[in-house]
Amino acid sequence: MISKLESFFLNFNRYLSYTTIGGINLNEIREIVTKAIVAKGKKTVHLNHHITTRNNPYSILGCWIINHEFEAYRKEKEVFINGEFELNIWYSTEQNTKTDVLREKIRYEKDIKTKQIVREYLPNSEDVLVKVLQHPTATEAKIVDNEIEVDITFEVLAEIIGETKMIVTIFNQNNQNDDDIEDLDIDVDEDFLNK
């Protein structure tokens, strides 16, 4: 079933096929296959992680996240992302007289719901592209019962790319004439610098 917008463009292209503008004949309509974003979705991921320390923490001096890596795959209308990053926490012990740094790898798996934006595309032609819009950041770190509790937030955008058909109008000139092209097969005088 054709939508009103598709019907408009088909009729407009038919109109163009009989029109000439400035010597250009708008006479060919073609269907091409191209890759396009067929579905997309965005998600803000919130993680809460508890870490047991070697020593009883007194205060948290710093918290940062590095080495974020992930892979994505598609299953039906959802995109799944598996990833890991390294959480580093700098904290003090013994009433702020000593410090320590705790490093821990955190793994996660999250789903990203996508909305289809192109109805018709070729089956089994999909690729998944995931971009990190906001890298993982520790939004809060606090001490709870001699453990450190960290809230982590990041944002990802998932795009499903598939092959779809487009109808395009080809603009051809009526009077294609090659007479204005100069003869490119000319003799070169190799001694022109010596003269």
C-alpha positions in Angstrom: 0.0 0.0 0.0 1.4 3.4 -1.0 1.2 6.3 1.4 0.0 9.8 0.4 3.6 11.1 0.4 4.9 8.3 -1.8 1.9 8.8 -4.2 2.8 12.5 -4.4 6.4 11.8 -5.3 5.5 9.2 -7.9 3.1 11.6 -9.6 5.6 14.4 -9.3 8.3 12.2 -11.0 5.8 11.3 -13.7 5.2 15.1 -14.3 9.0 15.6 -14.5 9.4 12.9 -17.0 7.5 15.0 -19.6 9.2 18.4 -18.6 12.1 20.2 -20.1 13.9 22.9 -18.1 16.8 24.9 -19.6 17.6 22.3 -22.2 17.6 19.5 -19.6 15.1 16.7 -20.2 13.7 15.3 -17.0 12.8 12.0 -18.7 14.2 9.1 -16.7 13.0 7.6 -13.4 14.9 4.8 -11.9 14.7 2.6 -8.9 18.0 2.2 -7.0 19.1 0.1 -4.1 21.0 2.0 -1.4 22.0 1.5 2.3 20.0 3.7 4.7 19.2 3.9 8.4 16.0 1.8 8.7 15.6 1.8 12.5 17.2 3.7 15.4 17.0 4.0 19.1 18.7 5.8 22.0 19.1 4.7 25.6 20.6 6.2 28.7 22.1 3.4 30.7 22.2 3.5 34.5 24.3 1.1 36.5 24.7 0.7 40.2 27.8 -1.2 41.4 29.0 -2.1 44.9 32.7 -2.7 45.6 34.3 -4.2 48.6 37.6 -2.6 49.5 40.7 -4.1 51.1 40.7 -1.5 53.9 37.7 0.2 55.5 37.2 3.4 53.4 37.0 6.7 55.2 36.3 9.1 52.3 36.3 8.9 48.5 38.8 11.2 46.9 38.1 10.5 43.2 36.3 8.1 40.8 36.9 7.7 37.1 36.2 5.3 34.3 38.5 4.3 31.5 38.9 1.7 28.7 35.2 1.4 27.7 34.8 -1.3 25.0 31.6 -2.9 23.6 30.0 -5.0 20.9 26.5 -4.8 19.5 24.2 -7.3 17.8 20.6 -7.3 16.7 17.8 -9.7 17.7 14.4 -8.9 16.2 13.6 -5.2 16.8 16.1 -4.8 19.6 19.8 -4.1 19.6 21.9 -5.7 22.4 25.1 -4.2 23.6 27.7 -6.2 25.6 30.6 -4.2 27.1 33.1 -3.6 29.8 35.0 -0.7 31.3 37.5 -0.2 34.1 36.4 1.6 37.3 39.1 3.3 39.3 38.4 4.6 42.8 40.8 6.7 44.9 39.8 6.6 48.5 41.4 7.3 51.9 41.6 5.0 54.9 42.5 5.3 58.6 40.9 8.7 59.1 42.4 10.3 56.0 46.0 9.3 56.8 46.5 6.8 53.9 45.2 6.4 50.4 44.6 3.5 48.1 43.3 3.1 44.5 40.9 0.3 43.7 40.6 -0.9 40.1 37.8 -3.2 39.0 36.5 -4.3 35.6 32.7 -4.0 35.2 30.8 -6.0 32.5 27.3 -5.2 31.4 24.7 -6.3 28.9 21.8 -3.9 27.9 19.1 -3.9 25.3 18.2 -0.8 23.2 14.7 -0.7 21.7 14.6 0.6 18.2 11.9 2.3 16.2 11.6 1.4 12.5 11.8 4.5 10.3 11.8 2.7 6.9 9.0 0.2 6.4 10.4 -1.7 3.4 13.9 -2.9 3.2 15.6 -6.0 1.9 15.7 -8.8 4.5 19.0 -10.1 5.9 20.8 -6.9 4.8 21.0 -5.3 8.2 24.1 -4.0 9.9 24.2 -2.6 13.4 26.0 0.6 14.3 26.2 1.7 17.9 27.7 5.1 18.9 28.4 6.3 22.4 26.9 9.7 22.9 28.0 10.1 26.5 30.9 8.0 27.8 30.5 6.2 31.1 30.7 8.6 34.0 30.5 8.1 37.7 27.6 10.3 38.8 27.8 9.4 42.5 30.2 7.5 44.7 29.5 6.9 48.4 30.4 4.7 51.3 27.7 2.3 52.5 28.5 -0.3 55.2 32.3 -0.3 54.5 31.6 -0.8 50.8 31.8 1.8 48.0 28.6 2.2 46.0 29.0 3.8 42.6 26.3 5.1 40.2 27.4 5.1 36.5 25.6 6.7 33.6 26.2 6.6 29.8 24.2 7.1 26.7 24.2 5.1 23.4 22.6 5.5 20.0 21.8 2.4 18.0 21.2 2.4 14.2 20.2 -0.5 12.1 21.4 0.0 8.5 19.6 -2.0 5.7 19.3 -1.9 2.0 16.2 -0.2 0.7 14.9 1.0 -2.7 14.6 4.6 -3.8 12.9 6.2 -6.8 15.1 8.9 -8.4 14.8 11.2 -11.4 17.7 11.2 -13.8 18.4 14.6 -15.4 19.7 14.2 -19.0 20.6 17.0 -21.4 18.8 16.8 -24.8 21.7 17.9 -26.9 24.6 16.0 -25.7 27.3 17.0 -28.1 30.9 16.1 -27.9 32.0 18.8 -30.4 33.0 21.2 -27.6 35.6 18.8 -26.3 39.1 19.7 -27.5 41.4 17.2 -29.0 43.4 15.9 -26.1 45.7 13.9 -28.2 48.2 16.7 -28.9 51.9 16.5 -29.5 54.2 17.6 -26.6 57.4 19.3 -27.4 59.8 17.8 -24.9 62.5 20.4 -25.6 60.3 23.4 -24.8 62.5 24.4 -21.9 65.6 24.5 -24.0 64.2 27.0 -26.4 
